[in-house]
């Protein structure tokens, strides 16, 4: 059994996901070390969430370059579904849910 060498796209995607994961881990770690690093930790989490989206975007570009329009349409549809989910998620946020918690007087 001989294993085939990975295609250039697969190698690029693997490097992108690996590098992005290390970067996101480093950002989260820095945020955890700093006293007020909550926003830095959130940025690291956003990086983790963005990695699969970037992967689909890179695949879409590669598929269009290779003129594989059927799979490119599928990748574009996935990106559209993600975008709709993000818009609906941000639109549905209630302002009172993000307000800071205050201590009750007692």
C-alpha positions in Angstrom: 0.0 0.0 0.0 1.5 3.3 -1.1 0.1 6.5 0.2 -0.3 9.2 -2.4 1.3 12.6 -1.8 -1.3 15.2 -0.7 -2.4 17.7 -3.3 -1.1 21.3 -3.2 -4.5 22.6 -2.0 -4.6 20.0 0.8 -1.1 21.0 1.9 -2.0 24.7 1.9 -5.2 24.1 3.8 -3.3 21.9 6.4 -0.8 24.7 6.8 -3.5 27.3 7.1 -5.5 25.4 9.7 -2.3 24.4 11.7 -0.9 27.9 11.7 -4.3 29.4 12.5 -4.8 27.1 15.4 -1.4 27.9 16.9 -2.1 31.6 16.4 -5.5 31.4 18.1 -4.1 29.4 20.9 -1.3 31.9 21.5 -3.9 34.8 21.4 -6.1 33.0 24.0 -3.0 32.2 26.2 -1.9 35.9 26.1 -5.5 36.9 27.1 -5.5 34.5 30.0 -2.2 35.8 31.3 -3.1 39.5 31.2 -5.2 40.8 34.1 -7.9 42.4 31.8 -7.5 40.1 28.8 -11.1 39.2 28.3 -11.3 40.9 25.0 -8.1 39.3 23.8 -9.4 35.8 24.8 -12.6 36.7 22.7 -10.4 37.6 19.8 -8.7 34.2 20.0 -12.1 32.5 20.1 -13.1 34.5 17.0 -10.0 33.2 15.3 -10.9 29.6 16.1 -14.4 30.2 14.7 -13.1 31.9 11.6 -10.7 29.1 10.6 -13.3 26.8 9.0 -14.8 29.8 7.2 -11.4 30.8 5.8 -10.9 27.2 4.7 -14.2 27.2 2.7 -13.2 30.5 1.2 -9.8 29.2 0.1 -11.4 26.1 -1.4 -13.9 28.3 -3.3 -11.1 30.3 -4.9 -9.2 27.2 -5.8 -12.3 25.5 -7.2 -13.1 28.5 -9.4 -9.5 28.6 -10.6 -9.8 24.9 -11.6 -13.1 25.6 -13.2 -15.0 23.1 -11.0 -18.1 25.2 -10.9 -20.3 22.6 -9.4 -18.2 22.3 -6.2 -17.5 26.0 -6.3 -21.3 26.6 -6.1 -21.5 24.3 -3.1 -18.7 26.1 -1.4 -20.4 29.5 -2.2 -23.6 28.1 -0.8 -21.9 27.1 2.4 -20.4 30.6 2.8 -23.8 32.1 2.2 -25.4 29.9 4.9 -22.7 30.9 7.3 -23.2 34.6 6.5 -26.9 34.4 7.0 -26.3 32.6 10.3 -24.0 35.4 11.4 -26.3 38.1 10.4 -29.3 36.5 12.1 -27.2 35.8 15.2 -26.1 39.4 15.4 -29.5 40.8 14.6 -31.2 38.6 17.3 -28.9 39.8 20.1 -30.8 41.6 22.8 -29.0 44.7 24.2 -30.0 43.8 27.8 -28.3 40.5 27.4 -25.0 42.2 26.9 -25.3 44.8 29.6 -22.9 44.6 32.5 -24.1 42.9 35.7 -24.5 45.3 38.6 -24.4 44.3 42.3 -27.7 44.4 44.1 -27.9 46.7 47.1 -28.8 44.9 50.2 
